[in-house]
């Protein structure tokens, strides 16, 4: 398996946001990311909001979910609204 560098973030993404190349974000989510968010191997659904400083790994966030500031989840999880 070859790992690729992360793709360039959307222009409306806040500073310090890391999105791994193996994550998928609905196009409506980029404007709803807080500063210094880290997403690795995540799927983020339509209309979801990820709070400032949150770090998610192996997480599926369903539609319209609000993740609070500095939330850390590094295990396989599914978050519903």
C-alpha positions as CSV (number, residue, x, y, z in Angstrom):
1,X,0.0,0.0,0.0
2,X,1.3,3.4,-0.9
3,X,0.3,6.4,1.1
4,X,-0.2,9.7,-0.7
5,X,0.2,13.2,0.7
6,X,-3.0,14.8,1.8
7,X,-4.9,16.7,-0.9
8,X,-5.2,20.4,-0.7
9,X,-8.0,21.5,1.5
10,X,-10.9,23.5,0.1
11,X,-10.4,27.2,0.1
12,X,-13.0,27.8,2.8
13,X,-11.3,25.4,5.3
14,X,-10.0,27.1,8.5
15,X,-6.3,27.3,9.2
16,X,-4.6,24.3,10.8
17,X,-7.1,21.7,9.6
18,X,-5.7,18.2,8.6
19,X,-7.8,15.9,6.5
20,X,-6.1,12.6,5.6
21,X,-6.5,11.5,2.0
22,X,-8.5,8.4,3.1
23,X,-11.2,10.6,4.6
24,X,-14.4,11.6,2.9
25,X,-16.2,14.8,3.7
26,X,-19.5,15.9,2.1
27,X,-19.0,19.2,0.3
28,X,-21.2,21.1,2.8
29,X,-18.8,20.2,5.7
30,X,-15.7,22.2,4.7
31,X,-17.2,25.5,5.8
32,X,-18.3,23.9,9.1
33,X,-14.8,22.8,10.3
34,X,-13.3,24.5,13.3
35,X,-9.6,25.5,13.5
36,X,-7.0,22.8,14.2
37,X,-9.4,19.9,13.4
38,X,-7.7,16.6,12.5
39,X,-9.6,13.9,10.5
40,X,-8.0,10.5,9.8
41,X,-9.9,7.7,8.0
42,X,-13.2,9.5,8.6
43,X,-16.5,9.9,6.8
44,X,-18.3,13.1,7.6
45,X,-22.0,13.4,6.5
46,X,-23.9,16.3,5.0
47,X,-24.4,19.4,7.2
48,X,-22.2,18.1,10.1
49,X,-20.2,20.6,12.2
50,X,-16.8,19.6,13.7
51,X,-15.8,21.9,16.6
52,X,-12.5,23.7,17.0
53,X,-9.6,21.4,18.1
54,X,-11.4,18.1,17.6
55,X,-9.5,15.0,16.5
56,X,-11.3,12.1,14.9
57,X,-9.8,8.8,13.7
58,X,-11.8,5.9,12.2
59,X,-15.1,7.7,12.8
60,X,-18.3,7.9,10.7
61,X,-20.3,11.0,11.4
62,X,-23.8,10.8,10.1
63,X,-25.8,13.8,8.6
64,X,-26.4,17.0,10.6
65,X,-24.2,15.9,13.7
66,X,-22.6,18.6,15.8
67,X,-19.2,17.5,17.3
68,X,-18.1,19.8,20.2
69,X,-14.8,21.6,20.6
70,X,-11.8,19.6,21.5
71,X,-13.6,16.3,21.1
72,X,-11.2,13.4,20.7
73,X,-12.2,10.0,19.4
74,X,-9.5,7.6,18.2
75,X,-11.5,4.4,17.9
76,X,-14.0,3.0,15.4
77,X,-17.2,4.9,16.2
78,X,-20.4,6.0,14.5
79,X,-21.8,9.4,15.7
80,X,-25.5,10.1,15.1
81,X,-27.5,13.3,15.8
